[in-house]
């Protein structure tokens, strides 16, 4: 039968020292693990915060960049529209000036009585052919009555030669053209219901409507944005 031996005080002290050292070592290792884990968590949290802040900055920058782009586009569009309107306005002023100048010169065609008589004859014939009636009225300026009567004789004769019909033409002295008119005449048929306006002013308006596209092209060149033409 074995006998247990009691530990001496020195042995107890040594065992206590070993246990204390072991516990201390364990505690230090645990503390190190906690420190490492804390550092890792700190680094992760730090990276997360940095990433979130970076994304926030990127989002803010992108938003401001888009706003700046939009503002720039609006500014460019506004400037382009204003410039285009100024160009169109200047072009229209030029066109208006051309026709205003032409209108001021309309009266010059009445100075040469021989040429003016031929013009009145041709204007009358247009109305005669259009109306195709045996009797019509002609309205002209009072100042033109003498040359108008001669033109009526020429037009009536030519109408009969071309159509083979007589036509009775009278000056409507009750309704003359305004004295401010540049010249020309109007032919009235259909019992006064049809009025063919062949005054110089009206013919210029018709010319303005029909010739305006070609005048624009001549002055300003072809419009590349226009797909259809009359």
Rosetta blueprint (number, residue, H / E / L):
1 X L
2 X L
3 X L
4 X L
5 X L
6 X L
7 X L
8 X L
9 X H
10 X H
11 X H
12 X H
13 X H
14 X H
15 X H
16 X H
17 X H
18 X H
19 X H
20 X H
21 X H
22 X H
23 X H
24 X H
25 X H
26 X H
27 X H
28 X H
29 X H
30 X H
31 X H
32 X H
33 X H
34 X H
35 X H
36 X H
37 X H
38 X H
39 X H
40 X H
41 X H
42 X H
43 X H
44 X H
45 X H
46 X H
47 X H
48 X H
49 X H
50 X H
51 X H
52 X H
53 X H
54 X H
55 X H
56 X H
57 X H
58 X H
59 X H
60 X H
61 X H
62 X H
63 X H
64 X H
65 X H
66 X H
67 X H
68 X H
69 X H
70 X H
71 X H
72 X H
73 X H
74 X H
75 X H
76 X H
77 X H
78 X H
79 X H
80 X H
81 X H
82 X H
83 X H
84 X H
85 X H
86 X H
87 X H
88 X H
89 X H
90 X H
91 X H
92 X H
93 X H
94 X H
95 X H
96 X H
97 X H
98 X H
99 X H
100 X H
101 X H
102 X H
103 X H
104 X H
105 X L
106 X H
107 X H
108 X H
109 X H
110 X H
111 X L
112 X L
113 X H
114 X H
115 X H
116 X H
117 X H
118 X H
119 X H
120 X H
121 X H
122 X H
123 X H
124 X H
125 X H
126 X H
127 X H
128 X H
129 X H
130 X H
131 X H
132 X L
133 X L
134 X L
135 X E
136 X E
137 X E
138 X E
139 X E
140 X L
141 X L
142 X H
143 X H
144 X H
145 X H
146 X H
147 X H
148 X H
149 X H
150 X H
151 X H
152 X H
153 X H
154 X H
155 X H
156 X H
157 X H
158 X H
159 X H
160 X H
161 X H
162 X H
163 X H
164 X L
165 X L
166 X L
167 X L
168 X E
169 X E
170 X E
171 X E
172 X L
173 X H
174 X H
175 X H
176 X L
177 X L
178 X L
179 X L
180 X L
181 X L
182 X L
183 X L
184 X E
185 X E
186 X E
187 X E
188 X E
189 X E
190 X L
191 X L
192 X L
193 X L
194 X E
195 X E
196 X E
197 X E
198 X E
199 X E
200 X H
201 X H
202 X H
203 X H
204 X H
205 X H
206 X H
207 X H
208 X H
209 X H
210 X H
211 X H
212 X H
213 X H
214 X H
215 X H
216 X H
217 X H
218 X H
219 X H
220 X H
221 X L
222 X L
223 X L
224 X L
225 X L
226 X L
227 X L
228 X L
229 X L
230 X L
